[in-house]
Amino acid sequence: MVNLTVRLAGVALQNPVIPASGTFGFGGEFLDFYDPDILGAISLKGTTREPRFGNPTPRIAECSEGLINSVGLQNPGIDQVTGNEIPYLRTFYHQPIIANISGFSVDEYTDCCSKVDSLADIIEVNVSCPNVHNGGMSFGTDPKCAAEVTEAVKKVTTKPVFIKLTPNVTDIVSVARACEDAGADGLTLINTLLGMRIDIKRRQPVIANKMGGFSGPAIFPVAVRMVYQVANACKIPVMGCGGVSTAEDVIEMMMAGATAVQVGAANLVEPMACKNIIEELPEVMGKLGINDINDIIGVCKEM
Protein backbone atom coordinates (compact mmCIF):
# COMPACT_ATOMS: atom_id res chain seq x y z
CA MET A 1 0.00 0.00 0.00
CA VAL A 2 1.14 3.54 -0.74
CA ASN A 3 0.16 6.77 1.02
CA LEU A 4 -1.63 9.33 -1.16
CA THR A 5 -2.79 11.70 1.60
CA VAL A 6 -1.44 15.24 1.69
CA ARG A 7 -2.08 18.36 3.76
CA LEU A 8 -2.72 21.62 1.96
CA ALA A 9 -2.35 24.63 4.25
CA GLY A 10 -3.66 22.47 7.08
CA VAL A 11 -6.51 20.93 5.06
CA ALA A 12 -6.32 17.13 4.76
CA LEU A 13 -6.76 15.64 1.28
CA GLN A 14 -7.15 11.89 0.70
CA ASN A 15 -5.09 12.30 -2.48
CA PRO A 16 -3.50 15.24 -4.33
CA VAL A 17 -5.78 15.17 -7.41
CA ILE A 18 -8.15 18.13 -7.83
CA PRO A 19 -10.31 19.10 -10.84
CA ALA A 20 -9.37 22.65 -11.79
CA SER A 21 -11.86 25.49 -11.69
CA GLY A 22 -13.98 25.79 -14.81
CA THR A 23 -13.54 22.18 -15.90
CA PHE A 24 -15.74 20.37 -13.37
CA GLY A 25 -18.66 22.75 -12.94
CA PHE A 26 -20.02 22.59 -9.40
CA GLY A 27 -19.48 18.84 -9.02
CA GLY A 28 -22.94 17.53 -9.77
CA GLU A 29 -22.30 17.63 -13.51
CA PHE A 30 -19.99 14.62 -13.19
CA LEU A 31 -22.27 12.37 -11.12
CA ASP A 32 -23.20 10.39 -14.23
CA PHE A 33 -19.53 9.48 -14.73
CA TYR A 34 -18.27 8.60 -11.24
CA ASP A 35 -18.57 9.38 -7.55
CA PRO A 36 -16.66 12.66 -6.98
CA ASP A 37 -16.01 11.58 -3.39
CA ILE A 38 -12.85 9.84 -4.69
CA LEU A 39 -11.25 13.23 -5.43
CA GLY A 40 -8.77 15.00 -3.21
CA ALA A 41 -10.84 18.19 -3.46
CA ILE A 42 -12.91 20.09 -6.02
CA SER A 43 -12.15 23.61 -7.23
CA LEU A 44 -15.53 25.04 -8.15
CA LYS A 45 -16.33 27.04 -11.26
CA GLY A 46 -15.08 30.61 -11.02
CA THR A 47 -17.65 32.81 -9.30
CA THR A 48 -18.26 36.56 -9.43
CA ARG A 49 -20.59 38.82 -7.46
CA GLU A 50 -23.22 39.09 -10.20
CA PRO A 51 -24.38 36.35 -12.59
CA ARG A 52 -22.49 36.42 -15.89
CA PHE A 53 -23.34 34.97 -19.29
CA GLY A 54 -19.76 35.45 -20.38
CA ASN A 55 -18.32 36.24 -23.81
CA PRO A 56 -20.04 35.82 -27.19
CA THR A 57 -19.88 32.46 -28.95
CA PRO A 58 -17.94 30.72 -30.40
CA ARG A 59 -15.73 30.80 -27.35
CA ILE A 60 -14.04 27.39 -27.22
CA ALA A 61 -11.88 25.88 -29.95
CA GLU A 62 -9.71 22.80 -30.05
CA CYS A 63 -6.16 23.07 -31.33
CA SER A 64 -3.04 20.91 -31.37
CA GLU A 65 -2.28 19.56 -27.89
CA GLY A 66 -4.85 21.76 -26.20
CA LEU A 67 -7.71 24.21 -26.55
CA ILE A 68 -8.38 27.92 -26.51
CA ASN A 69 -11.27 29.30 -24.50
CA SER A 70 -12.73 32.70 -23.87
CA VAL A 71 -15.78 31.70 -21.85
CA GLY A 72 -15.63 34.94 -19.88
CA LEU A 73 -16.38 33.66 -16.38
CA GLN A 74 -19.92 32.48 -17.08
CA ASN A 75 -21.43 31.70 -13.68
CA PRO A 76 -24.69 32.10 -11.71
CA GLY A 77 -23.26 34.61 -9.21
CA ILE A 78 -22.09 34.28 -5.61
CA ASP A 79 -25.57 34.20 -4.04
CA GLN A 80 -26.67 31.26 -6.20
CA VAL A 81 -23.41 29.43 -5.53
CA THR A 82 -23.61 29.88 -1.74
CA GLY A 83 -27.36 29.37 -1.55
CA ASN A 84 -27.78 26.42 -3.90
CA GLU A 85 -24.69 24.99 -5.58
CA ILE A 86 -22.50 24.35 -2.54
CA PRO A 87 -25.34 23.07 -0.31
CA TYR A 88 -26.34 20.64 -3.09
CA LEU A 89 -22.72 19.51 -3.53
CA ARG A 90 -22.50 18.82 0.20
CA THR A 91 -25.38 16.32 -0.06
CA PHE A 92 -23.20 13.80 -1.91
CA TYR A 93 -19.63 15.07 -1.64
CA HIS A 94 -17.68 14.85 1.62
CA GLN A 95 -14.19 15.99 0.67
CA PRO A 96 -12.76 19.54 0.78
CA ILE A 97 -14.35 22.21 -1.37
CA ILE A 98 -12.26 24.95 -2.95
CA ALA A 99 -14.29 28.04 -3.88
CA ASN A 100 -12.78 29.88 -6.84
CA ILE A 101 -13.50 33.60 -6.69
CA SER A 102 -13.04 36.17 -9.44
CA GLY A 103 -13.61 39.90 -9.38
CA PHE A 104 -13.14 43.13 -11.24
CA SER A 105 -12.44 45.25 -8.16
CA VAL A 106 -11.00 44.68 -4.70
CA ASP A 107 -14.46 45.27 -3.25
CA GLU A 108 -15.95 42.49 -5.41
CA TYR A 109 -13.25 40.06 -4.30
CA THR A 110 -13.80 40.77 -0.62
CA ASP A 111 -17.59 40.66 -0.91
CA CYS A 112 -17.57 37.25 -2.61
CA CYS A 113 -14.89 35.78 -0.36
CA SER A 114 -16.68 36.85 2.80
CA LYS A 115 -19.93 35.27 1.58
CA VAL A 116 -18.36 31.91 0.74
CA ASP A 117 -16.01 31.74 3.74
CA SER A 118 -18.27 29.61 5.95
CA LEU A 119 -19.06 27.13 3.17
CA ALA A 120 -15.66 26.39 1.63
CA ASP A 121 -12.57 24.68 3.03
CA ILE A 122 -10.16 26.70 0.88
CA ILE A 123 -10.70 29.92 -1.05
CA GLU A 124 -8.89 30.20 -4.37
CA VAL A 125 -8.66 33.76 -5.65
CA ASN A 126 -8.25 34.19 -9.39
CA VAL A 127 -6.25 37.39 -9.98
CA SER A 128 -6.24 37.02 -13.77
CA CYS A 129 -9.25 39.34 -14.04
CA PRO A 130 -8.93 42.89 -15.41
CA ASN A 131 -8.84 45.60 -12.74
CA VAL A 132 -11.57 48.03 -13.77
CA HIS A 133 -10.11 50.70 -11.52
CA ASN A 134 -6.63 50.43 -13.01
CA GLY A 135 -7.12 50.71 -16.76
CA GLY A 136 -8.14 47.09 -17.28
CA MET A 137 -4.75 45.57 -16.46
CA SER A 138 -5.00 42.15 -14.84
CA PHE A 139 -4.58 42.15 -11.06
CA GLY A 140 -2.14 39.27 -11.40
CA THR A 141 0.30 41.04 -13.71
CA ASP A 142 1.20 43.66 -11.09
CA PRO A 143 2.75 42.48 -7.79
CA LYS A 144 1.27 45.48 -5.95
CA CYS A 145 -2.25 44.84 -7.23
CA ALA A 146 -2.00 41.11 -6.48
CA ALA A 147 -0.82 41.91 -2.97
CA GLU A 148 -3.65 44.40 -2.49
CA VAL A 149 -6.25 41.76 -3.33
CA THR A 150 -4.54 39.21 -1.10
CA GLU A 151 -4.38 41.50 1.90
CA ALA A 152 -7.99 42.61 1.50
CA VAL A 153 -9.33 39.06 1.17
CA LYS A 154 -7.37 37.83 4.18
CA LYS A 155 -9.08 40.45 6.33
CA VAL A 156 -12.55 39.03 5.61
CA THR A 157 -11.85 35.28 5.59
CA THR A 158 -11.02 32.58 8.10
CA LYS A 159 -10.16 29.82 5.60
CA PRO A 160 -6.83 29.29 3.81
CA VAL A 161 -6.51 31.62 0.84
CA PHE A 162 -4.70 30.48 -2.30
CA ILE A 163 -3.97 33.05 -4.99
CA LYS A 164 -4.23 31.68 -8.53
CA LEU A 165 -1.50 33.26 -10.62
CA THR A 166 -1.46 34.10 -14.31
CA PRO A 167 1.55 32.91 -16.34
CA ASN A 168 1.26 35.93 -18.65
CA VAL A 169 3.97 37.86 -16.83
CA THR A 170 7.69 38.41 -17.21
CA ASP A 171 8.52 37.47 -13.62
CA ILE A 172 6.05 35.19 -11.86
CA VAL A 173 8.27 34.93 -8.77
CA SER A 174 7.87 38.63 -7.96
CA VAL A 175 4.06 38.29 -8.05
CA ALA A 176 4.18 35.11 -5.96
CA ARG A 177 6.41 36.70 -3.32
CA ALA A 178 4.16 39.77 -3.16
CA CYS A 179 1.16 37.54 -2.45
CA GLU A 180 3.07 35.58 0.17
CA ASP A 181 4.21 38.78 1.89
CA ALA A 182 0.58 40.01 1.87
CA GLY A 183 -0.56 36.95 3.81
CA ALA A 184 -1.52 34.32 1.19
CA ASP A 185 -1.68 30.80 2.64
CA GLY A 186 -0.80 29.23 -0.70
CA LEU A 187 -0.54 29.73 -4.44
CA THR A 188 -2.15 28.05 -7.45
CA LEU A 189 -0.30 28.11 -10.76
CA ILE A 190 -0.59 28.32 -13.62
CA ASN A 191 -3.74 29.76 -15.13
CA THR A 192 -4.06 29.66 -18.92
CA LEU A 193 -1.59 31.23 -21.33
CA LEU A 194 -2.92 33.84 -23.74
CA GLY A 195 -3.32 32.31 -27.20
CA MET A 196 -4.98 32.76 -30.56
CA ARG A 197 -5.88 30.70 -33.63
CA ILE A 198 -7.08 31.86 -37.06
CA ASP A 199 -9.38 30.01 -39.42
CA ILE A 200 -7.42 30.39 -42.66
CA LYS A 201 -10.48 29.62 -44.81
CA ARG A 202 -12.64 32.30 -43.21
CA ARG A 203 -9.64 34.57 -42.53
CA GLN A 204 -11.04 35.19 -39.07
CA PRO A 205 -10.04 34.24 -35.50
CA VAL A 206 -11.64 30.94 -34.47
CA ILE A 207 -13.26 32.45 -31.36
CA ALA A 208 -15.39 35.58 -31.19
CA ASN A 209 -13.16 37.28 -28.63
CA LYS A 210 -10.16 36.78 -30.97
CA MET A 211 -7.78 35.76 -28.14
CA GLY A 212 -8.33 33.39 -25.26
CA GLY A 213 -6.77 31.16 -22.64
CA PHE A 214 -4.64 28.35 -24.05
CA SER A 215 -4.60 25.16 -21.97
CA GLY A 216 -3.86 21.47 -22.39
CA PRO A 217 -0.77 19.24 -22.59
CA ALA A 218 1.22 21.77 -24.63
CA ILE A 219 1.56 24.13 -21.64
CA PHE A 220 2.69 21.44 -19.16
CA PRO A 221 6.44 22.20 -19.40
CA VAL A 222 5.75 25.89 -18.79
CA ALA A 223 3.63 25.03 -15.76
CA VAL A 224 6.29 22.71 -14.31
CA ARG A 225 8.92 25.42 -14.74
CA MET A 226 6.82 28.06 -13.01
CA VAL A 227 5.82 25.72 -10.16
CA TYR A 228 9.51 24.94 -9.67
CA GLN A 229 10.49 28.62 -9.63
CA VAL A 230 7.75 29.65 -7.19
CA ALA A 231 8.21 26.65 -4.89
CA ASN A 232 11.89 27.56 -4.60
CA ALA A 233 11.16 31.22 -3.92
CA CYS A 234 8.24 30.91 -1.48
CA LYS A 235 7.58 28.97 1.72
CA ILE A 236 3.81 28.60 1.31
CA PRO A 237 2.35 25.53 -0.48
CA VAL A 238 1.65 25.40 -4.18
CA MET A 239 -1.20 23.78 -6.11
CA GLY A 240 0.21 23.02 -9.55
CA CYS A 241 -1.89 23.00 -12.70
CA GLY A 242 -1.51 23.39 -16.42
CA GLY A 243 -1.62 20.55 -18.94
CA VAL A 244 -1.80 17.72 -16.40
CA SER A 245 -3.36 14.60 -17.91
CA THR A 246 -1.62 11.52 -16.43
CA ALA A 247 -0.46 10.09 -13.11
CA GLU A 248 3.11 10.64 -14.28
CA ASP A 249 2.31 14.33 -14.80
CA VAL A 250 1.05 14.58 -11.22
CA ILE A 251 4.26 13.07 -9.87
CA GLU A 252 6.43 15.32 -12.04
CA MET A 253 4.63 18.44 -10.90
CA MET A 254 4.89 17.39 -7.26
CA MET A 255 8.62 16.77 -7.71
CA ALA A 256 8.82 20.36 -8.96
CA GLY A 257 7.32 21.53 -5.67
CA ALA A 258 3.54 21.20 -5.80
CA THR A 259 1.73 19.79 -2.75
CA ALA A 260 -1.43 19.09 -4.77
CA VAL A 261 -2.16 19.05 -8.49
CA GLN A 262 -5.15 20.31 -10.43
CA VAL A 263 -6.40 18.65 -13.62
CA GLY A 264 -8.05 21.04 -16.05
CA ALA A 265 -8.52 20.64 -19.80
CA ALA A 266 -8.11 16.86 -19.55
CA ASN A 267 -11.57 16.70 -17.91
CA LEU A 268 -13.11 18.24 -21.03
CA VAL A 269 -11.46 15.67 -23.29
CA GLU A 270 -11.99 12.65 -21.02
CA PRO A 271 -14.57 13.00 -18.22
CA MET A 272 -12.91 10.10 -16.38
CA ALA A 273 -9.50 11.80 -16.36
CA CYS A 274 -9.27 12.49 -12.62
CA LYS A 275 -10.63 9.06 -11.71
CA ASN A 276 -8.13 7.39 -14.02
CA ILE A 277 -5.23 9.36 -12.58
CA ILE A 278 -6.18 8.52 -8.97
CA GLU A 279 -6.46 4.83 -9.80
CA GLU A 280 -3.15 4.81 -11.68
CA LEU A 281 -1.11 6.73 -9.10
CA PRO A 282 -0.39 3.76 -6.76
CA GLU A 283 0.92 1.62 -9.63
CA VAL A 284 3.12 4.42 -11.00
CA MET A 285 4.42 5.19 -7.51
CA GLY A 286 5.21 1.50 -6.99
CA LYS A 287 7.24 1.38 -10.19
CA LEU A 288 9.20 4.44 -9.07
CA GLY A 289 9.77 3.11 -5.55
CA ILE A 290 7.60 5.78 -3.90
CA ASN A 291 5.75 4.67 -0.76
CA ASP A 292 4.56 8.06 0.48
CA ILE A 293 3.66 10.74 -2.04
CA ASN A 294 4.75 13.42 0.42
CA ASP A 295 8.33 12.21 0.03
CA ILE A 296 8.52 13.51 -3.54
CA ILE A 297 7.16 17.04 -2.94
CA GLY A 298 9.88 19.41 -4.08
CA VAL A 299 12.61 16.79 -4.45
CA CYS A 300 13.94 18.84 -7.38
CA LYS A 301 13.93 22.10 -5.46
CA GLU A 302 17.26 23.82 -5.11
CA MET A 303 19.05 23.08 -1.86
N, C-alpha and C positions, 0 to 999 in steps of 0.2 A: 504494500500500500504506500502511496505517496501523499504528501500533505499539500493541498491546494489552497488552504486558507491564508488570507492576508489581512492586515489591518491598515485601513486608509484614514489617516488623521483620527485614529481612535475608533473608527467604525469597522466592525468585523464583517468580512466578506467570506463566503464559503468557497469562492474561487475568484480569480482576478479578471474574469471575462464580463464585460459590460457593453450592452448595445449603446452606441453613441446617439446623442440627441438628434432627432430628425429622421432617424432610420428605423425606429421601433414604435412610433406613435406614442400612445399612453399605455402600452402594454397589452390591452385587451385585443388589439388588432391581430396579435400573434397566437391567440388561444387555439385557433384551428390547426396550428402547426405543432405546438408543443407546450408543455407546462412551463411558463416563465419562471417558476419557483426554482429552477435549476441554475439560474443566472447568479452571478456574483452581486449584481445590482442592475438597476435600469436608470439610464439618463433620459428623462422625459423630453418630449418635443419642446423646442424653444418657445417660451411664453413671454408675452408682452402685457402691458397694462390693459390695452383695449384689444378686442378681437381684430384680426387682420386676415384679409383674403390673400394678400401677398401680391406678387408681380404678375403681369399679364402672361398668358400662355402663347406659345410653347415655352416651358421653363425648365425642362429636363431633357438632356440629350446624351446618348451613349457615345463614347469615343474610345479609341484604343486604350486598353488597360485602365479604364475608369469612366467617369461621367462628369458632365458639367450641369450644375443646377443653379437656378436663380429663383427659388421658390418664394423668397421674400418674407420669411418668418410667418407663414400662414399658421394661425392658431386661434383658439376660441376665446383667448383673453384670460387673465389671471383669476377672475372670479369664477369662471366656468371650471377652470382647472382645479382650484381649491375646493369648490363646492360640489363638483361632480366627478371629474376624472380621477383624482387621487383617491377619494373615498371608494369609488368603484374598484380601482386597482387593488386597494387594501382588502377587498373581499376575497380575492383569490391569490394574492401575491404577498409573501411574508419575508422577503429579503429587503435590503436597503433601497430606498428611493432617492434618486438624485434629481432635484428640480433644476431645470436649465432656464435661466432668466436672461432675457434680452431687454434692451431699453435704448431710447434715443436721447435721454437726459439722465443726469444723476438722480433726480427726483423720481423718475420712472423706475430706475433700478431699485432704489430703496423702498419704494412703495410695494413693488412686486415681491421683493425678498422678505419684507416684514410680513406680508400676507401668507407666504408659503412656509415660513419658518417652523411653525408648529406641526406641519404635515410631512416635511421631508427630513431625511437623515443627513443629506449633504446638499448644499446649494452650489450649483455651478453657474458662474456668471460669464456670459458670453460678451466679451468686450470688442467684438468685431463689428459692432453696429456703428453707423455714422452718428457723430455727436452734433445734434442740431444746433447747439449753442456755440459751436466752434468751427463753423464753416463746412460741416459735413464730414470732416476727417474722422476716421474710425478711432474710437477710444483706445483700442489696442495698439495703434501705431505710435502713440506718444506715451512714454513712461509716466509723465506727470498726470495725464488724463487717466491712465490705467490705475495709477495709485490713488487718484481722487475717488474713483468708483469703488475701489477696494476698501478704502478707509470708511467711506460713507455706508457701504453695505454692512461692514463689520459692526457698526454702531447699532444696527437695528436687527441683528440676527444673533441666535444662540448656537446655531449649528455650524459645522465646519464649512468654510467658504473656499471653493476652488475657482480660480480665475482661468477661463478658457482663452488661450492666446492665439492670435492670428499669426500665420507664418509670413505674411506679406509685409515684412519689415527687414531692415538692413541688419539690425542687431537684436535678436530675440532675447538675449541674456539681459540686456539693460532693462527691458520691459518686465521680465520675470523678476529681477532683483527689486525693481520698484514696487511690484505687487507684494513681494515677500516683506519688504521693509514697511509696507502700509498695513500689514497684519494678515495677509492671505494665509490660510491653513494649508493650501495646496495649489497646484497648477495643473491644468489640462492642456495638452498640446499634441498635435497641431489641429487647428481648424483648416478649412479648405484653402488651397492656393487659388489665386485669381487666374482664370483661364478663358479661352475663347475658341470657337470653331466657326468656320464659314462653309455654307453650302455652296459649292462651286458651280452647281447648275443654276441655282436661283440667284447667286451672287449676293447672298444675304447671310448675316449671322444665323446660326441654327436655333438660337433662343431669342425671344423677344427683347430681353434686356441687354442683348449683345454680348456682355461678359457675365461670367458666373463663377461659382466655386467649383474647382476641379478636385475630385476625390477619386479614390480607388487605388489599386496596387501600384500604379506608376509613381505615387507620391510617397510610398513607404520609405525609401532610402532618405528622403528629406526629413520625414518625421523622426526616424531613428536618430539622425544627426542632431536634430534640434532637442530631442529628449535627452540625448547624451550631454549636449552643451549645458542645458538648464539644470539637469541633475547634478552636474559637477559644480555649477555656480551657486546653487541654492540648497538650503537644508530641509525645506519643506517637501512633502511627497509629490510625485508626479503621476498623473494618469496619462498614459501615452495613447495616441490614436493617429490614424492616417494611413490608409491602405492595408490595414490588418485583415487577413483572410484565412490564415491557417494557425494551427497550434505552434508551429515553428516560428511564425511571425510574433506570436505572443511572447515566447521565450526570448527571442532576439530583442524585442523592445524592453523587456524586463532586465535583460543583461545590460542594456544601455542606461538603465536607471529608473524605469517605470515601476511603481508598486502595483498598479492595476492597468488593464489595457482595454480600450474601447474599440468595438467593431462597428464600422459605419456602413460604407457603401456595399460591403459584402452581403449585408442583410437584404438589400434591394435586389441583388442578383440571385441569392440563394436564401430563402427565408429560414432554412435550418442552419445557417452558418454558425451562429453562436453555440447552438446545441452540439454541432459536429466538433467544434473546437474544444469544448469542455470535455466531451467524450474521448477525444484524441490526446489531450494533454498528458494523462498518466502514462500512456504508451510511449509518447515522445520523450517524456522525462526519464522513463526507465531506460530507453536506449542511450540517453545522454548521461546516465548515472546520477540523476538528480532525484533526491528523496524528498526534499522540502523546497517548494518553489521560492520561499523567502531567501534561500541561500544564493540564488542567482541575481537578486535585485542589485543592479549597479556593479556587477563583477567587472565590467569594463571601464568603470569610472576611474579617473586619474587618481593615483595615490598622493 
